Amino acid sequence: MLKTIDLFAGAGGLSLGFEMTGRFDIVAAAENNPNARATYLANHRSDNLQIIKDVRGYDFKGLAERIGGVDVVIGGPPCQGFSNANRQKNHIISQNNSLVKEYFRAIRELEPEAFVMENVSMLSSETHRFYDSRKDYEEVAALDIPMREDKLVIANENYDGLDCFEILNAEDNTYYRIDDEILQLLNVLFKDRNNKGRLAKFIKKNGRHLSSIIDRYLENGGDDFEILGTISADLSDNERISGHMNELGSFIRFQKSFRLMDELNENEINYTLHQDQKSGKIIAKVKSYAVIDYVKKILGSLYVTESGVVNSLWFGVPQERKRFIMMGIKSDGSEKTIHFPVAEDYSNVRHVTVGEAISDLEAYDTADGLEDLKMIPYEDDELTDYEKMMREGSEGVSNHLGPKTRELAKERFAALNVGENFHKLKSELKVNYTDPKRTQNSIYQRLDPDKPSGTVTNVRKSMWIHPSLNRAISVREAARLQSFPDRFIFKGTKDSQYQQVGNAVPPLMAKGIAECLLKNLDK
């Protein structure tokens, strides 16, 4: 058995797939989300399992000494926070950026025979970048990674006669900054400006509170921005408040410039601040380097690597899900090559459909609250081969949990045919969306029973519709589309269960990758 560590394990889809081969023993797993960690522990009950709650700064060398070494490291560090310097975003940096570096720090400290890193396919492109930071400047400089200069727009304009460049450069600009709670509420108010229904609902729910905290801010000596007093005074009048939205938008952008500067400073990014003389834009000049270049440099000649995009359809998962995989095997100085999964290897694999994956679950009622959730014993159903496989080791249906459905959602369900989504709805059924035209095609999508599904994310937020029933897909049905067997139980809140399923690596896909790794190791 190969002693294996799963970093950023989530609910445990990658671990489960590797365990399915019978060759990998998961001896440690790292996961900082309490609900996902509870799910992992409920389904991986090894007495010797070490749980790591936070990888940042963790002593991996000490772990290796305690357990007698590690053979394989697997895991998928999150990448949502990677910077894209070609686009202006509300957030520049995220702590998630550092987690890829933590993953490869673990590789260097543990020195396993092999590793597998799973992430989105975009990770291999120039798009995903690190910014040059004082935190690890010397290490990165020593690696001689190619750098490029990027310009990050901090502010598009001055605000209300104020010199924003001078204010942002000041040692202390506290006087001009409003409280985060006020900014958050004003931002929601601004986003709802084009939807009268949502605007009225927001004002009814939050108007009095927003007015009170604005008044308190002004009473405590905050800058007397005219827009704040205007908003506070007119919050009870929907028509009048709508007339202030252009000015409010400028004020929000001014306030967000402070938050962008905070991100640069808190993450110790090396930058210089400039103001373009023609446009007036305030720009932070930074240097950045591609994540993939960092990965290649940090590994050096220690490992032979191969990477590419794999599709879950190749491995019998009833879902099209493309993921970037990097596989590494310790170098021995020879001309070692790695066999990596490619589409041609799986050209004869028949794709499993949504209907083949979940049709047997139609007969079982879904719960809409955790208090009503229980295992439902199986009935004598007619099953597809995939459904038989999903039922192995289980006595019934668990996590058959769905969202509470309001009348408007029920009307939307009833109006959509197989393959249709939100964009096919009549305009009167699109209310409460700020900009319906920009809604993703996956929202309110009725699944086609004769095809594999698209990429499973948090299907509760997407409100995926059952192929034949007028209800949303349950947690268990989403798990089936991800190839989690029914014996695998999810823990935590309803939304957390949906999110855990959507974040996971499909176990059958993980099994296929593990089998490919074994061929290379055995060779």
C-alpha positions as CSV (number, residue, x, y, z in Angstrom):
1,M,0.0,0.0,0.0
2,L,1.2,3.5,-0.9
3,K,1.0,5.9,2.0
4,T,-0.8,8.9,0.6
5,I,-1.7,12.4,1.8
6,D,-4.6,14.4,0.4
7,L,-4.2,18.1,0.7
8,F,-7.2,20.4,0.3
9,A,-9.3,17.2,0.6
10,G,-12.8,18.7,0.7
11,A,-15.4,16.1,1.1
12,G,-13.0,13.4,-0.1
13,G,-13.7,12.7,-3.7
14,L,-10.1,12.4,-4.7
15,S,-9.3,10.3,-1.7
16,L,-12.2,7.9,-2.4
17,G,-11.1,7.4,-6.0
18,F,-7.5,6.6,-5.1
19,E,-8.8,4.2,-2.3
20,M,-11.0,2.4,-4.9
21,T,-7.9,1.0,-6.6
22,G,-6.9,-0.9,-3.4
23,R,-3.4,0.4,-3.7
24,F,-3.4,3.7,-1.8
25,D,-3.7,4.1,2.0
26,I,-4.8,7.7,2.9
27,V,-2.8,8.4,6.1
28,A,-3.4,12.2,6.3
29,A,-5.8,14.7,4.9
30,A,-5.9,18.5,5.1
31,E,-9.1,20.4,5.1
32,N,-10.0,23.7,6.9
33,N,-13.7,23.8,6.2
34,P,-15.5,22.3,9.3
35,N,-18.5,20.8,7.3
36,A,-16.3,19.3,4.6
37,R,-14.0,17.9,7.3
38,A,-16.9,16.3,9.1
39,T,-18.0,14.7,5.8
40,Y,-14.4,13.4,5.2
41,L,-14.2,11.9,8.6
42,A,-17.6,10.3,8.3
43,N,-16.5,8.4,5.2
44,H,-12.8,7.8,5.9
45,R,-12.6,6.0,9.2
46,S,-9.0,4.8,9.4
47,D,-7.8,4.8,13.0
48,N,-4.4,6.1,11.9
49,L,-5.8,9.0,9.8
50,Q,-4.1,12.3,10.6
51,I,-6.3,15.4,10.0
52,I,-4.6,18.7,9.2
53,K,-6.9,21.7,9.7
54,D,-4.6,24.3,8.1
55,V,-1.7,23.7,5.7
56,R,-0.3,27.2,6.1
57,G,3.0,26.8,8.0
58,Y,2.3,23.2,8.8
59,D,5.3,21.0,9.7
60,F,5.2,18.4,6.9
61,K,8.7,17.2,7.7
62,G,7.6,16.4,11.2
63,L,4.6,14.5,9.9
64,A,6.7,12.4,7.6
65,E,9.0,11.5,10.6
66,R,6.0,10.5,12.7
67,I,4.4,8.2,10.1
68,G,7.5,6.8,8.5
69,G,7.5,8.7,5.3
70,V,5.0,9.4,2.5
71,D,4.8,7.8,-0.9
72,V,2.3,9.9,-2.7
73,V,0.8,13.4,-2.3
74,I,-2.5,14.3,-4.0
75,G,-4.8,17.3,-3.8
76,G,-6.3,20.3,-5.5
77,P,-5.3,23.7,-4.0
78,P,-8.2,26.2,-4.7
79,C,-7.6,28.7,-7.4
80,Q,-10.5,31.1,-7.3
81,G,-8.4,33.8,-5.9
82,F,-5.7,33.9,-8.6
83,S,-5.1,37.3,-10.1
84,N,-5.9,38.2,-13.7
85,A,-4.0,41.5,-14.2
86,N,-5.7,42.0,-17.6
87,R,-9.1,42.7,-15.9
88,Q,-10.2,45.1,-13.3
89,K,-11.8,43.4,-10.4
90,N,-13.2,44.4,-7.1
91,H,-10.6,42.2,-5.5
92,I,-7.0,41.9,-6.6
93,I,-5.5,39.3,-4.3
94,S,-6.8,36.4,-2.3
95,Q,-5.2,34.2,0.3
96,N,-6.0,31.3,-2.0
97,N,-3.1,32.4,-4.1
98,S,-0.7,31.2,-1.5
99,L,-2.2,27.7,-1.2
100,V,-0.6,26.5,-4.5
101,K,2.8,27.5,-2.9
102,E,1.9,25.6,0.2
103,Y,1.1,22.5,-1.8
104,F,4.5,22.5,-3.4
105,R,6.2,23.3,-0.1
106,A,4.6,20.1,1.1
107,I,6.1,18.3,-1.9
108,R,9.5,19.6,-1.2
109,E,9.4,18.7,2.5
110,L,7.7,15.3,2.2
111,E,9.7,14.2,-0.9
112,P,7.1,11.6,-2.1
113,E,7.7,9.2,-4.9
114,A,4.9,10.8,-6.8
115,F,2.3,13.6,-6.7
116,V,-1.0,14.5,-8.4
117,M,-2.3,18.0,-8.4
118,E,-5.8,18.7,-9.6
119,N,-7.1,22.1,-10.5
120,V,-9.1,24.0,-13.2
121,S,-7.7,23.9,-16.7
122,M,-7.0,27.6,-16.7
123,L,-4.2,27.0,-14.2
124,S,-2.0,26.1,-17.1
125,S,-2.4,29.4,-18.9
126,E,-0.7,32.8,-18.6
127,T,-3.9,34.1,-17.1
128,H,-3.4,32.9,-13.6
129,R,-0.6,34.8,-12.0
130,F,1.2,35.6,-8.7
131,Y,2.1,39.2,-7.9
132,D,5.7,39.9,-6.8
133,S,5.5,40.0,-3.0
134,R,7.9,40.9,-0.2
135,K,6.8,37.7,1.6
136,D,8.8,35.4,-0.8
137,Y,10.7,37.9,-3.0
138,E,14.1,36.3,-2.3
139,E,12.9,32.8,-3.1
140,V,11.2,33.8,-6.3
141,A,14.2,35.9,-7.4
142,A,16.5,32.9,-6.8
143,L,14.3,30.8,-9.1
144,D,14.8,33.3,-11.9
145,I,11.1,33.2,-13.0
146,P,10.2,35.4,-15.9
147,M,8.4,38.5,-14.8
148,R,6.2,41.0,-16.6
149,E,5.0,44.5,-15.6
150,D,1.3,44.9,-15.0
151,K,-0.9,47.9,-14.3
152,L,-3.7,47.6,-11.8
153,V,-6.4,50.3,-11.9
154,I,-7.0,51.5,-8.3
155,A,-9.2,54.4,-9.1
156,N,-10.7,55.6,-12.4
157,E,-11.2,59.2,-11.3
158,N,-11.0,61.8,-8.6
159,Y,-14.1,62.0,-6.4
160,D,-16.0,65.2,-5.8
161,G,-13.0,67.5,-6.1
162,L,-10.8,65.4,-3.8
163,D,-7.3,64.6,-4.9
164,C,-7.5,60.8,-4.7
165,F,-3.8,60.2,-5.6
166,E,-2.7,62.4,-2.7
167,I,-5.3,60.7,-0.3
168,L,-4.2,57.2,-1.3
169,N,-0.6,58.1,-0.9
170,A,-1.1,59.6,2.6
171,E,0.2,57.7,5.6
172,D,-3.3,57.9,7.2
173,N,-6.4,58.3,5.1
174,T,-8.8,57.0,7.8
175,Y,-10.8,60.2,7.8
176,Y,-12.0,59.6,4.2
177,R,-13.0,55.9,4.7
178,I,-16.5,54.8,5.7
179,D,-17.2,51.7,7.7
180,D,-17.2,48.4,5.9
181,E,-20.8,47.7,6.9
182,I,-21.9,50.9,5.4
183,L,-20.0,50.3,2.2
184,Q,-21.4,46.7,1.9
185,L,-25.0,47.9,2.3
186,L,-24.5,50.8,-0.1
187,N,-23.0,48.4,-2.6
188,V,-26.1,46.2,-2.5
189,L,-28.3,49.2,-2.8
190,F,-26.4,50.3,-5.9
191,K,-26.5,46.8,-7.5
192,D,-30.3,46.7,-7.1
193,R,-30.8,50.1,-8.7
194,N,-32.2,48.8,-12.0
195,N,-34.7,46.4,-10.4
196,K,-37.5,48.2,-8.7
197,G,-38.8,45.1,-6.9
198,R,-35.4,44.2,-5.4
199,L,-34.7,47.9,-4.6
200,A,-38.0,48.2,-2.7
201,K,-37.3,44.9,-0.9
202,F,-33.8,46.0,0.1
203,I,-35.0,49.4,1.5
204,K,-37.8,47.7,3.4
205,K,-35.5,45.2,5.0
206,N,-32.3,47.4,5.5
207,G,-33.3,51.0,5.0
208,R,-33.8,51.9,8.7
209,H,-30.6,50.2,9.7
210,L,-28.5,51.8,6.9
211,S,-29.8,55.2,7.9
212,S,-28.9,54.7,11.5
213,I,-25.3,53.6,10.9
214,I,-24.8,56.4,8.4
215,D,-26.0,58.9,11.0
216,R,-23.8,57.3,13.7
217,Y,-20.8,57.5,11.4
218,L,-21.4,61.2,10.7
219,E,-22.0,61.9,14.4
220,N,-18.7,60.3,15.3
221,G,-16.7,62.7,13.1
222,G,-16.5,60.9,9.8
223,D,-16.1,63.0,6.7
224,D,-19.4,64.7,5.9
225,F,-19.8,63.3,2.4
226,E,-23.0,64.9,1.0
227,I,-24.1,61.7,-0.7
228,L,-24.3,59.9,2.7
229,G,-26.7,62.4,4.1
230,T,-28.8,62.4,0.9
231,I,-29.0,58.6,0.9
232,S,-30.0,58.5,4.6
233,A,-32.7,61.2,4.1
234,D,-34.2,59.7,1.0
235,L,-34.1,56.0,1.7
236,S,-37.9,56.0,2.4
237,D,-38.7,57.3,-1.1
238,N,-37.9,54.8,-3.8
239,E,-38.2,57.3,-6.7
240,R,-36.0,59.9,-5.1
241,I,-33.4,57.4,-4.1
242,S,-33.2,56.2,-7.7
243,G,-32.1,59.7,-8.7
244,H,-28.9,59.5,-6.7
245,M,-27.5,56.3,-8.1
246,N,-24.9,57.9,-10.5
247,E,-23.4,59.8,-7.6
248,L,-23.6,56.8,-5.4
249,G,-21.7,54.7,-7.9
250,S,-18.9,57.2,-8.0
251,F,-18.7,57.3,-4.2
252,I,-18.6,53.5,-4.0
253,R,-15.8,53.3,-6.5
254,F,-13.9,55.9,-4.4
255,Q,-14.3,53.8,-1.3
256,K,-13.3,50.6,-3.0
257,S,-10.0,52.2,-4.0
258,F,-9.0,52.1,-0.3
259,R,-9.9,48.4,-0.1
260,L,-7.8,47.6,-3.2
261,M,-4.8,49.4,-1.6
262,D,-5.4,47.4,1.6
263,E,-5.1,44.2,-0.4
264,L,-1.9,45.3,-1.9
265,N,-0.4,46.3,1.5
266,E,-1.7,43.4,3.5
267,N,-0.3,40.9,1.0
268,E,3.0,42.8,0.9
269,I,2.9,43.3,-2.8
270,N,5.7,45.3,-4.3
271,Y,4.1,48.2,-6.2
272,T,4.5,51.9,-7.1
273,L,1.5,54.2,-7.4
274,H,1.1,56.5,-10.4
275,Q,-1.5,58.8,-11.8
276,D,-2.0,58.9,-15.6
277,Q,-1.8,62.5,-16.6
278,K,-4.2,62.1,-19.5
279,S,-6.9,59.8,-18.1
280,G,-6.5,60.7,-14.4
281,K,-6.6,57.0,-13.5
282,I,-4.6,56.0,-10.5
283,I,-2.6,52.9,-11.3
284,A,-0.5,50.5,-9.2
285,K,2.5,49.2,-11.2
286,V,3.3,45.7,-10.2
287,K,5.3,42.7,-11.4
288,S,3.7,39.3,-11.9
289,Y,4.6,35.8,-12.9
290,A,2.6,32.9,-14.2
291,V,1.6,30.2,-11.7
292,I,2.7,27.5,-14.1
293,D,6.1,29.0,-14.4
294,Y,6.4,29.0,-10.6
295,V,5.4,25.4,-10.5
296,K,8.0,24.3,-13.1
297,K,10.8,26.3,-11.4
298,I,10.0,25.2,-7.8
299,L,10.1,21.5,-8.8
300,G,13.3,21.9,-10.9
301,S,14.8,18.5,-11.8
302,L,13.5,16.8,-8.7
303,Y,10.5,15.4,-10.5
304,V,9.5,14.4,-14.0
305,T,6.1,15.9,-14.7
306,E,3.3,15.7,-17.3
307,S,0.2,17.7,-17.3
308,G,-3.0,18.3,-19.3
309,V,-6.7,18.5,-19.3
310,V,-8.8,15.4,-18.5
311,N,-12.5,15.0,-18.9
312,S,-14.6,13.1,-16.4
313,L,-16.6,11.6,-19.2
314,W,-13.6,9.4,-20.0
315,F,-14.0,7.6,-16.7
316,G,-17.7,6.8,-16.7
317,V,-18.9,9.9,-14.9
318,P,-22.3,11.1,-16.2
319,Q,-21.0,14.6,-16.4
320,E,-18.7,16.7,-18.7
321,R,-16.1,18.2,-16.3
322,K,-12.7,19.2,-17.6
323,R,-9.9,19.6,-15.1
324,F,-6.2,20.3,-15.3
325,I,-4.1,17.6,-13.8
326,M,-0.3,17.6,-13.1
327,M,1.3,14.3,-12.4
328,G,4.9,14.1,-11.1
329,I,7.2,11.1,-10.4
330,K,10.5,11.5,-8.6
331,S,13.4,11.7,-11.1
332,D,16.2,9.1,-10.9
333,G,18.4,10.8,-13.5
334,S,17.2,8.5,-16.4
335,E,15.1,9.6,-19.4
336,K,11.9,8.7,-17.6
337,T,8.6,9.5,-19.3
338,I,5.1,9.6,-17.9
339,H,2.1,8.1,-19.5
340,F,-0.7,10.6,-19.1
341,P,-4.5,10.2,-19.8
342,V,-5.5,11.5,-23.3
343,A,-8.8,11.4,-25.1
344,E,-7.7,8.8,-27.6
345,D,-7.2,6.3,-24.7
346,Y,-10.9,6.5,-23.9
347,S,-12.5,6.9,-27.3
348,N,-14.5,3.6,-26.9
349,V,-15.9,4.6,-23.5
350,R,-19.7,5.0,-23.7
351,H,-20.9,8.2,-22.0
352,V,-23.3,7.6,-19.1
353,T,-26.4,9.8,-19.2
354,V,-28.3,11.8,-16.5
355,G,-31.2,9.4,-16.8
356,E,-29.0,6.3,-16.3
357,A,-27.6,8.0,-13.2
358,I,-30.6,9.2,-11.3
359,S,-33.8,7.8,-12.8
360,D,-34.3,5.4,-9.9
361,L,-34.4,8.3,-7.4
362,E,-37.6,9.7,-8.9
363,A,-39.7,7.5,-6.7
364,Y,-38.3,8.8,-3.4
365,D,-39.6,12.0,-1.9
366,T,-37.0,14.7,-1.2
367,A,-36.7,16.5,2.2
368,D,-36.4,20.3,2.2
369,G,-34.9,20.6,5.7
370,L,-32.3,18.8,7.8
371,E,-34.8,18.0,10.5
372,D,-36.8,15.8,8.0
373,L,-33.8,14.1,6.5
374,K,-33.4,10.4,6.9
375,M,-32.3,7.3,5.0
376,I,-35.0,6.0,2.7
377,P,-34.8,2.2,2.3
378,Y,-34.4,1.1,-1.3
379,E,-37.4,-0.3,-3.1
380,D,-37.3,-3.1,-5.7
381,D,-36.5,-0.8,-8.6
382,E,-35.5,-1.6,-12.1
383,L,-31.9,-0.3,-12.3
384,T,-29.3,0.7,-14.8
385,D,-25.8,-0.6,-14.4
386,Y,-24.6,2.7,-13.1
387,E,-27.4,2.9,-10.5
388,K,-26.5,-0.6,-9.4
389,M,-22.9,0.5,-8.9
390,M,-24.0,3.6,-7.0
391,R,-26.1,1.5,-4.6
392,E,-23.3,-1.0,-3.7
393,G,-22.6,-1.0,0.0
394,S,-25.7,1.1,0.9
395,E,-29.1,0.1,2.3
396,G,-31.0,3.2,1.1
397,V,-31.0,6.7,-0.2
398,S,-29.4,9.4,2.0
399,N,-28.9,13.2,1.5
400,H,-32.0,13.2,-0.7
401,L,-32.4,16.9,0.3
402,G,-33.6,19.7,-1.9
403,P,-34.2,23.5,-1.5
404,K,-37.5,24.9,-0.3
405,T,-39.3,26.0,-3.4
406,R,-41.2,29.3,-3.6
407,E,-44.2,29.8,-5.9
408,L,-42.1,31.8,-8.5
409,A,-39.5,29.0,-8.7
410,K,-42.3,26.4,-9.2
411,E,-43.7,28.4,-12.0
412,R,-40.3,28.6,-13.6
413,F,-39.9,24.8,-13.2
414,A,-43.2,24.1,-14.9
415,A,-42.5,26.5,-17.8
416,L,-39.2,24.9,-18.9
417,N,-38.7,21.9,-21.1
418,V,-35.8,19.5,-21.3
419,G,-32.6,21.3,-22.2
420,E,-34.1,24.8,-21.7
421,N,-32.8,27.3,-19.1
422,F,-33.6,30.7,-17.6
423,H,-33.4,32.5,-20.9
424,K,-36.4,30.6,-22.3
425,L,-38.7,32.0,-19.6
426,K,-41.2,34.8,-20.2
427,S,-40.2,38.2,-19.0
428,E,-42.7,38.1,-16.1
429,L,-40.9,35.0,-14.7
430,K,-37.5,36.8,-14.8
431,V,-38.3,39.3,-12.0
432,N,-35.8,39.6,-9.1
433,Y,-32.8,39.3,-11.4
434,T,-30.9,42.6,-11.8
435,D,-29.9,41.9,-15.4
436,P,-31.6,38.8,-16.8
437,K,-29.6,39.0,-20.1
438,R,-26.4,38.4,-18.2
439,T,-27.7,35.3,-16.4
440,Q,-25.6,32.2,-17.0
441,N,-27.0,29.4,-19.3
442,S,-26.7,26.9,-16.4
443,I,-29.3,28.8,-14.3
444,Y,-32.7,27.0,-14.1
445,Q,-31.5,24.4,-16.6
446,R,-33.8,21.4,-17.0
447,L,-31.4,18.4,-17.4
448,D,-31.7,16.2,-20.4
449,P,-32.1,12.6,-19.4
450,D,-30.5,11.3,-22.6
451,K,-27.2,13.2,-22.2
452,P,-24.5,13.6,-19.6
453,S,-24.9,16.8,-17.5
454,G,-22.7,19.8,-17.7
455,T,-20.2,20.6,-14.9
456,V,-21.8,20.1,-11.5
457,T,-21.1,23.1,-9.3
458,N,-23.5,24.2,-6.5
459,V,-26.7,23.1,-8.2
460,R,-28.8,24.6,-5.4
461,K,-27.6,28.1,-6.5
462,S,-28.0,27.2,-10.1
463,M,-31.4,25.7,-9.5
464,W,-30.9,22.8,-11.9
465,I,-34.2,21.2,-12.6
466,H,-34.9,17.4,-12.6
467,P,-35.4,16.0,-16.1
468,S,-39.1,15.0,-15.5
469,L,-40.1,16.4,-12.1
470,N,-40.8,20.0,-11.4
471,R,-38.3,20.3,-8.6
472,A,-34.6,21.1,-8.1
473,I,-31.9,18.4,-8.2
474,S,-31.3,17.0,-4.7
475,V,-27.9,16.7,-3.0
476,R,-28.0,12.9,-3.6
477,E,-28.8,13.4,-7.3
478,A,-26.0,15.9,-7.7
479,A,-23.7,13.4,-5.9
480,R,-24.7,10.7,-8.3
481,L,-23.8,13.0,-11.2
482,Q,-20.4,13.3,-9.5
483,S,-20.2,9.5,-9.2
484,F,-20.3,9.5,-5.3
485,P,-21.8,6.2,-4.3
486,D,-24.9,6.3,-2.1
487,R,-23.0,4.9,0.9
488,F,-21.0,8.2,0.9
489,I,-22.8,10.5,3.4
490,F,-22.5,14.3,3.4
491,K,-22.5,16.4,6.6
492,G,-23.3,20.0,7.4
493,T,-25.9,22.5,6.4
494,K,-27.9,22.0,3.2
495,D,-26.0,24.7,1.3
496,S,-22.7,23.2,2.5
497,Q,-23.7,19.8,1.3
498,Y,-24.5,21.1,-2.2
499,Q,-21.2,23.1,-2.2
500,Q,-19.2,20.1,-1.1
501,V,-20.6,18.0,-3.9
502,G,-19.9,20.7,-6.4
503,N,-16.4,21.3,-5.3
504,A,-15.4,17.7,-5.3
505,V,-13.3,15.7,-7.8
506,P,-15.6,12.9,-9.1
507,P,-14.5,9.7,-7.5
508,L,-14.6,7.7,-10.7
509,M,-12.4,10.3,-12.4
510,A,-10.0,10.2,-9.4
511,K,-9.9,6.4,-9.7
512,G,-9.0,6.6,-13.4
513,I,-6.2,9.1,-12.6
514,A,-4.9,6.9,-9.8
515,E,-4.8,3.9,-12.1
516,C,-2.8,5.9,-14.6
517,L,-0.3,6.9,-11.9
518,L,0.0,3.3,-10.8
519,K,1.0,2.2,-14.3
520,N,3.8,4.8,-14.2
521,L,4.9,3.8,-10.8
522,D,4.8,0.0,-11.5
523,K,6.7,0.7,-14.7
